[in-house]
Amino acid sequence: MTKPLIAVSGKGGTGKTTVSALLVRRLVSSGMRPVLAVDADPNSCLGELLGLEVEGTLADLREETRNKAADGAGTRISELDLGLNQIISEGVGLDLLTMGRPEGAGCYCYINALLREWLRKARGNYAVTVIDNEAGMEHVSRLIAGSIDTLVVVAEPTVPAARAARRINELAGKLPMQVARRLLVWNKVTDPDDLDAFGEIAGVEAFDSVASLPYSEILENVHRRGAQVKIEDIEAPGLDEIARIAGQPGFSPSASV
């Protein structure tokens, strides 16, 4: 059986990272462990929400590796393994890898190729991998070759967020990777009757599944303060369904990354 790979994206301010943290916590509590959580958003808030201290970032390691290569010293996957193991934050039932700032000037093709190989191998050690993405997905496509099992697009019921959800979904179809399922998650919902109109704007028919999370004052405070997400303190109807859909592998082993 393949190990599910979940990518979470959405417009800034929709609670994307909070939903990512909730999803990670729910997957762990449901027995899908260990989970590899990857913070691919330059804002790097996932560690705080999961209550984990970030010791280092992939961006720092990538720069260090690039400088070493520029000095004529070769880099092997085993050396990258060592560096990555030093920056992974460990929690109960989960590990966190923080990407950090986007790539700077210069070519990172060789280093990204090493990272793709590492991620391909590392995924086999985890029951599921969850990537907290920024709104664009191009940088993640450089690290993932092949497929995403579930793309989770988080939107709040507003016109800008619905439009962003449509753009993200359309962009995913243009990248050199397969997406088995596309899940639209409405977050901060106060009136479910509003979702039909916003669904038209988001292009809901292009998604395989739709789920919703009601507005929660606790979640809103978590989002504003960057506090740790404690799933036992949160009433989040719909989260089990999101975890069930996202936690299903979408490809046969021969087609997985």
C-alpha positions in Angstrom: 0.0 0.0 0.0 1.2 3.5 -0.8 1.8 6.1 1.9 -0.6 9.0 1.4 0.9 12.4 0.5 -1.3 15.3 1.4 -0.7 18.9 0.2 -2.6 21.7 1.9 -2.9 25.1 0.2 -5.1 28.2 0.3 -5.1 32.0 0.4 -3.3 33.7 3.3 -5.6 34.3 6.3 -8.0 31.4 5.6 -6.6 29.4 8.4 -4.7 27.0 6.1 -1.9 26.3 8.6 -4.3 25.9 11.4 -6.2 23.3 9.3 -2.9 21.6 8.5 -2.1 21.3 12.2 -5.6 20.0 13.0 -5.3 17.5 10.2 -1.9 16.3 11.5 -3.2 16.0 15.0 -6.3 14.1 13.9 -4.3 11.7 11.8 -2.0 11.0 14.7 -4.9 10.5 17.1 -6.6 8.1 14.7 -3.6 5.8 14.7 -2.0 6.9 11.4 1.4 7.4 12.8 4.1 8.5 12.5 3.1 11.5 10.4 5.7 13.6 8.6 4.6 17.2 8.6 6.4 19.5 6.2 6.1 23.3 6.7 6.6 24.6 3.1 5.1 28.0 3.9 7.9 30.7 4.2 6.0 32.1 7.3 6.9 28.9 9.1 4.1 28.8 11.7 3.3 25.1 11.6 5.9 24.2 14.3 4.3 26.7 16.8 0.8 25.3 16.2 2.1 21.7 16.7 4.0 22.8 19.8 7.4 21.9 18.3 10.6 23.9 18.5 12.2 24.4 15.1 16.0 23.7 15.3 16.8 24.6 11.7 15.3 24.9 8.2 15.7 23.2 4.9 16.7 26.6 3.4 19.6 26.9 5.7 20.8 23.4 4.9 20.3 23.9 1.2 22.4 27.1 1.3 25.1 25.3 3.3 25.1 22.4 0.9 25.2 24.8 -2.1 28.2 26.7 -0.7 30.0 23.4 -0.1 29.3 22.4 -3.7 30.5 25.7 -5.0 33.8 25.1 -3.1 34.3 21.9 -5.1 33.3 19.5 -2.4 30.8 16.9 -3.5 27.6 16.2 -1.6 26.1 12.8 -1.2 22.6 11.7 -0.2 24.1 10.2 3.0 25.5 13.7 4.0 22.2 15.3 3.3 20.5 12.6 5.4 22.7 13.6 8.3 21.9 17.3 7.9 18.2 16.7 7.6 18.1 14.4 10.6 19.6 17.3 12.6 16.9 19.8 11.6 13.8 17.5 12.0 11.7 18.4 15.0 10.3 15.3 16.8 7.0 15.1 18.5 4.7 12.4 19.8 3.6 10.4 16.7 5.0 13.0 14.3 8.1 14.6 12.9 8.3 18.2 11.4 10.5 19.4 8.6 10.6 23.1 8.1 11.5 24.5 4.7 12.1 28.1 5.6 12.6 30.9 3.1 12.2 30.4 -0.6 15.2 29.8 -2.8 17.5 32.7 -3.4 19.7 33.5 -6.4 21.6 30.8 -8.2 20.8 27.3 -9.3 19.5 24.7 -6.8 18.7 22.0 -9.3 21.2 19.5 -8.0 20.3 20.1 -4.4 16.6 19.9 -5.1 17.3 16.6 -6.9 18.9 15.3 -3.7 16.0 16.5 -1.6 13.5 14.8 -3.9 15.4 11.6 -3.5 15.5 12.0 0.3 11.8 12.7 0.5 11.0 9.7 -1.7 12.9 7.5 0.6 11.8 9.2 3.9 8.1 8.9 3.0 8.4 5.1 3.4 9.1 5.6 7.1 5.9 7.5 7.7 2.2 6.4 7.6 1.3 9.7 5.9 3.0 13.0 4.9 1.3 16.4 5.2 2.7 19.4 3.4 1.5 22.8 4.6 1.9 24.8 1.4 1.8 28.5 0.5 -0.8 29.6 -2.0 1.4 28.9 -5.0 2.5 25.3 -5.6 5.5 25.6 -7.9 8.2 25.2 -5.2 6.6 22.1 -3.9 6.5 20.6 -7.5 10.3 21.0 -7.4 10.5 18.7 -4.4 7.9 16.2 -5.4 8.1 14.0 -8.5 5.1 12.0 -9.5 1.9 12.4 -7.5 0.0 14.0 -4.6 -2.7 11.8 -3.2 -4.9 14.6 -1.9 -4.7 18.4 -2.5 -6.6 20.1 0.3 -7.5 23.7 -0.7 -8.7 25.8 2.3 -11.0 28.7 1.7 -13.1 30.9 3.9 -16.5 31.9 2.5 -15.4 35.2 0.9 -15.1 36.2 -2.7 -11.3 36.6 -2.7 -10.7 33.3 -0.9 -13.1 31.5 -3.3 -11.4 32.9 -6.3 -8.0 31.9 -4.8 -9.3 28.4 -4.3 -10.2 28.2 -8.0 -6.8 29.5 -9.1 -4.9 27.0 -6.9 -6.9 24.1 -8.2 -6.4 25.3 -11.8 -2.6 25.7 -11.1 -2.4 22.2 -9.7 -3.6 20.9 -13.1 -0.8 22.6 -14.9 2.1 21.3 -12.8 4.2 18.3 -13.8 2.5 16.0 -11.2 -0.6 14.0 -10.7 -3.2 14.9 -8.1 -5.5 11.9 -7.2 -8.1 13.9 -5.3 -8.9 17.5 -4.8 -10.7 18.4 -1.6 -12.2 21.9 -1.0 -12.4 22.8 2.7 -14.5 25.7 3.7 -13.2 27.1 7.0 -14.7 29.6 9.4 -18.2 28.9 8.2 -20.9 30.9 10.1 -23.8 30.2 7.7 -23.7 27.0 5.6 -26.4 28.5 3.3 -23.7 30.9 2.0 -21.6 28.1 0.6 -23.6 27.5 -2.6 -22.9 31.0 -3.9 -19.2 30.9 -3.0 -19.0 27.4 -4.4 -19.8 28.7 -7.8 -16.9 31.2 -7.6 -14.5 28.5 -6.3 -15.4 26.2 -9.2 -16.6 23.6 -6.7 -17.5 21.2 -9.6 -13.8 20.8 -10.3 -13.2 19.3 -6.8 -13.7 15.7 -5.9 -15.0 16.4 -2.4 -16.1 19.3 -0.3 -16.0 19.6 3.5 -16.5 22.5 6.0 -15.4 23.6 9.4 -17.6 26.0 11.4 -16.3 29.2 12.8 -14.6 28.6 16.1 -13.5 31.3 18.5 -10.8 29.0 19.9 -9.4 28.3 16.4 -9.5 32.0 15.6 -7.5 32.8 18.7 -5.1 30.0 17.8 -4.7 31.5 14.3 -4.1 35.0 15.6 -1.7 34.1 18.4 0.1 31.1 16.8 -0.7 29.0 19.9 -0.4 25.3 20.0 -3.4 23.4 18.5 -4.8 21.1 21.1 -7.4 19.0 19.3 -9.1 17.8 22.4 -10.1 21.5 23.2 -11.7 22.1 19.8 -15.1 21.2 18.5 -14.5 20.7 14.8 -17.3 18.8 13.1 -16.1 17.8 9.6 -12.5 17.2 10.6 -12.9 13.4 10.8 -14.3 13.4 7.3 -11.4 15.5 6.1 -8.9 13.2 7.7 -10.7 10.1 6.3 -10.7 11.5 2.7 -7.2 12.9 2.8 -5.7 9.8 4.5 -6.6 7.4 1.6 -3.8 6.6 -0.8 -4.6 7.4 -4.3 -2.1 5.5 -6.4 -0.7 2.0 -6.6 2.9 1.5 -5.3 4.2 1.6 -8.9 2.8 5.1 -9.4 3.8 6.6 -6.1 6.8 8.9 -5.6 
